Each structure stands twice: as C-alpha cells, then as structure tokens.
C-alpha cells in the first residue's frame, strides 16, 4: 500500500471483537453462495502457520479504512468452484476456477463494505504474494473461515482492524457538568464560635479543671466553614435533643469551592 508500517500488536480482546464484527458479513456471504459452515469453529483466529506454506490464491481489496485479503489453497479452490457451479470436479476446469474466483472476490467486497459502507469499493486485485503487513507485529489480524470441506483465509491490516474495533479509550463521552461532578463530594464542615478575650497570664497558667468564662452569649452568631477556612454561611447555635444545630441567618455570596 506504500504506507509506513508501525509496530503494534492487537490485543486478544480486540481480535475477538473483530470476529464478532465480521460474522454478519461472512454469514451473509455464505448464504448468498449456498455454503455451509464446518463442524469446527466457523470464524476464528488462524494459528496454523504450516497451512500458509502451500500455494494459494490471494484476492485483495483496498478501502479508505484499511485493506482486506481473502485467500484459499490452490488445491481446494477448483473443488469449491465446481461445487458452486454444480459441475463435475476436474483439475483445470476453467468454469470452476472462474466461479471460485468470483466467490472469493465477493467475500472481499462484503468485508470491504463493512469497513467503508459509504464508499464504493469494488475493485478486487489478485496478489502474487502476501502483503507486507501480514505479520502480527504490524497489528494485522489473521482469520480462518471453516467450510464443510475446506477453509479460507481472511486477513485484515492494522487500519481495517482499527476501523472495525476502535479503541474504547478513544471514544470520548460528554463530560459531566462541574457542579454535578462535585455535588456528592464529602466536605468537612466546622462551626466557629469566637470565644472572646482572656489575659495572656490566664492561658499560660491553664491546668485541668480550670474554667474560662466567655464574653459571648450561648446564642451568639457562629461561622460555618469548610476546608481552608472558607466561610460559607453565618448562623446561630441551638440545641435539638442531644445534638447541636445551626440555624442559617446569612449566606456568603462570595464563596466559591475550587
């Protein structure tokens, strides 16, 4: 594709999400061509490296959101075409080979439309070699489609995988309003009651049992404060049962929590 390859392995969870996203397109292709799934997992990661060493046919489709490659072993492709065309299987049968080629190209187009539904991507090319991005170190995904008597290869490059399965952390959601975010935050509150003044000598000689008499009345005004001494309101102390309470008489309009 002429692009600079970047190292980066796709996580197992992301590859599993890709399989889920691809399943509808693959299932539709199977129904359209009258094919049946195998008894083994029908769409799964391809971990069998040996099967990549046999001669294969590769058909690739490039979209604005990534590249797709569909491949099948040469030895099985004619048999697939013969079954699809309902003709006897004979090595070198041009009709069977043509039908099989069209089937693989149709699969590539179906996945391509999944990647770029608003873009017309119909040109499928036959590749003479595997794409440079095939290695897992480039963030690509290798899948296999199990059919009744054969399997196909489905390859996605890094861009295609990212289009199918965007990183969840990259999806930005609306932030809560600042007020709503801090409404339930716990704040320490203290009521401050100025005591008055006493001689310095009285403080220096304090001992257990001494009594200091305040200049303030019991119902004197108090300040309601939060952290860092910010005054949020003014009020008066009262008793409610066994607890103290404060009746608010004035707010502090200049107070701002930050």
Helices and strands as residue ranges (DSSP letters): H 12-32, E 43-45, G 49-53, E 56-63, E 66-73, H 74-85, H 94-115, E 124-127, G 132-134, G 136-138, E 141-146, E 151-156, H 158-164, G 168-170, H 178-182, E 190-192, H 200-204, E 221-225, G 227-229, E 231-240, E 243-251
